[in-house]
């Protein structure tokens, strides 16, 4: 196995980063927020470090103004929506230009980017990777295979969708499930 340099963009939780570190890779997370778990983390703009010679980038652009779940508020937040689209597209354009040097996955829930950018290469669910929750997650891939389910759970719960409002709701809803992170680290390295 070759040791990869992995950038996990827009991740404060450290879940995906740590899954790659556990497999022996050199991984760093990056977010405007501090990391919740000790480990390699760049706090700042991902585009400050995106060209630092990574072999793999997994990007999780914020979905608040992109996901279909927030569509009812889009008409009142046009500026925020276009800023979110532009941020996502910056990753997509970077991937188009650099995927020969760096494998790329961009992750986001079902939303406007399937129309503005293109249809995702794959839609995954936590229940395919050992978690009972439902949360359709789109993956746009460059140079990477589709993830193969590792542990299909029969009983499913809409816990993420039904999460109560509160100050940490967006953070809680944005976390990558451990089973998905482990599958990324195992299958993409």
C-alpha positions in Angstrom: 0.0 0.0 0.0 1.3 3.4 -0.9 1.0 6.1 1.8 -1.3 8.8 0.5 -1.5 12.5 1.4 -5.1 13.1 2.0 -7.0 16.5 2.3 -10.4 16.3 3.9 -11.9 19.7 3.1 -14.6 21.3 5.2 -14.4 18.8 8.0 -14.3 19.9 11.6 -15.2 16.5 13.1 -12.0 14.7 12.1 -14.0 11.5 11.4 -12.9 11.0 7.8 -9.4 12.3 8.5 -8.9 9.9 11.3 -10.2 6.9 9.3 -7.4 7.6 6.8 -4.8 8.0 9.5 -5.9 4.7 11.0 -5.1 3.1 7.6 -1.6 4.6 7.7 -2.1 7.6 5.5 -1.0 11.2 6.0 -4.3 13.0 6.3 -5.3 16.5 7.3 -8.7 18.0 7.8 -9.4 21.7 7.0 -12.3 23.9 8.1 -13.0 27.4 9.3 -13.9 25.8 12.6 -11.4 24.2 14.9 -11.3 20.4 14.9 -13.2 18.6 17.5 -10.6 15.8 17.8 -6.9 16.3 18.2 -5.1 15.6 15.0 -3.7 17.3 11.9 -6.0 20.2 11.1 -5.7 23.4 9.1 -8.0 26.1 10.4 -8.7 28.5 7.5 -9.6 28.6 3.9 -9.1 25.3 2.1 -7.9 27.0 -1.0 -4.8 28.2 0.9 -3.6 24.6 1.0 -5.4 22.8 -1.8 -2.4 22.8 -4.1 0.1 21.4 -1.5 0.6 18.1 -3.3 -2.3 15.9 -2.0 -3.0 12.6 -3.6 -6.6 12.5 -2.6 -9.1 15.2 -1.6 -12.5 14.6 -0.1 -14.5 17.8 0.0 -17.6 18.4 2.1 -18.8 21.9 1.0 -21.4 23.3 3.4 -24.9 22.3 2.2 -27.1 24.7 4.1 -27.9 26.7 1.0 -27.6 23.8 -1.5 -29.7 20.9 0.0 -33.2 20.2 -1.1 -34.2 20.2 2.6 -33.6 23.9 2.7 -35.4 24.8 -0.6 -38.3 26.6 1.1 -35.9 29.3 2.3 -34.0 29.7 -1.0 -36.0 32.6 -2.3 -35.1 34.7 0.7 -31.4 33.8 0.7 -30.4 34.2 -2.9 -27.0 35.8 -2.1 -26.1 33.0 0.3 -27.3 30.4 -2.1 -25.1 31.7 -5.0 -22.1 32.0 -2.6 -22.6 28.3 -1.7 -23.0 27.3 -5.4 -19.8 29.2 -6.2 -17.9 27.5 -3.4 -19.0 24.1 -4.5 -18.1 24.9 -8.1 -14.7 26.0 -7.1 -14.1 22.4 -5.9 -15.6 21.0 -9.0 -13.5 23.2 -11.3 -10.4 22.4 -9.3 -11.2 18.7 -9.6 -11.6 19.0 -13.4 -8.2 20.7 -13.7 -6.3 18.5 -11.2 -7.8 15.0 -11.1 -4.8 13.5 -13.0 -2.6 14.4 -10.1 -5.2 14.1 -7.3 -8.2 11.8 -6.9 -11.3 13.8 -5.8 -14.6 13.2 -4.1 -17.1 16.0 -3.5 -19.9 15.1 -1.1 -23.2 16.8 -0.6 -26.9 15.9 0.1 -29.4 15.8 -2.7 -29.9 19.3 -3.8 -29.4 22.0 -6.5 -25.9 20.9 -7.5 -27.3 17.9 -9.4 -28.9 20.5 -11.7 -26.3 23.3 -11.7 -23.2 21.1 -11.9 -24.1 17.5 -13.0 -25.8 14.4 -11.7 -23.7 12.7 -9.0 -21.7 9.6 -9.8 -23.2 7.8 -6.8 -25.8 8.3 -4.0 -25.1 6.5 -0.8 -27.0 6.0 2.5 -25.6 5.4 6.0 -27.7 2.2 6.2 -25.4 0.7 3.5 -22.4 1.1 5.9 -23.6 -0.2 9.2 -25.8 2.7 10.5 -29.6 2.5 10.7 -30.2 6.1 9.6 -31.3 7.4 6.3 -29.4 10.4 4.8 -29.1 10.3 1.0 -25.6 11.6 0.2 -24.3 12.4 -3.3 -20.8 11.7 -4.4 -19.2 13.4 -7.4 -16.0 11.4 -8.1 -12.9 12.0 -10.2 -10.4 9.1 -10.5 -12.2 7.1 -7.7 -14.4 4.0 -7.8 -18.0 4.1 -6.4 -18.1 3.0 -2.8 -19.3 -0.6 -2.3 -21.7 -1.1 0.7 -20.0 -2.8 3.6 -22.8 -3.6 6.0 -26.5 -3.2 5.0 -28.8 -2.5 7.9 -32.4 -3.6 7.4 -34.1 -1.3 10.0 -33.9 2.3 9.0 -34.6 5.5 10.9 -35.1 9.1 9.8 -33.2 10.5 12.8 -31.1 13.1 10.9 -34.2 14.5 9.0 -36.1 14.7 12.3 -33.4 16.3 14.4 -34.7 19.0 16.7 -33.8 22.6 16.0 -31.0 24.0 18.0 -27.7 25.8 17.8 -25.7 22.7 16.9 -28.2 21.2 14.5 -26.3 22.0 11.3 -23.0 20.6 12.8 -24.7 17.4 14.0 -26.4 16.9 10.6 -23.1 17.5 8.7 -21.1 14.7 10.4 -19.9 11.8 8.3 -21.0 8.5 9.6 -18.1 6.3 10.8 -19.0 3.4 8.6 -18.9 5.7 5.5 -15.6 7.2 6.6 -14.1 3.7 7.1 -15.3 2.6 3.7 -13.7 5.7 2.0 -10.4 5.0 3.8 -10.5 1.2 2.9 -11.8 1.5 -0.7 -10.1 4.7 -1.9 -6.6 3.9 -0.6 
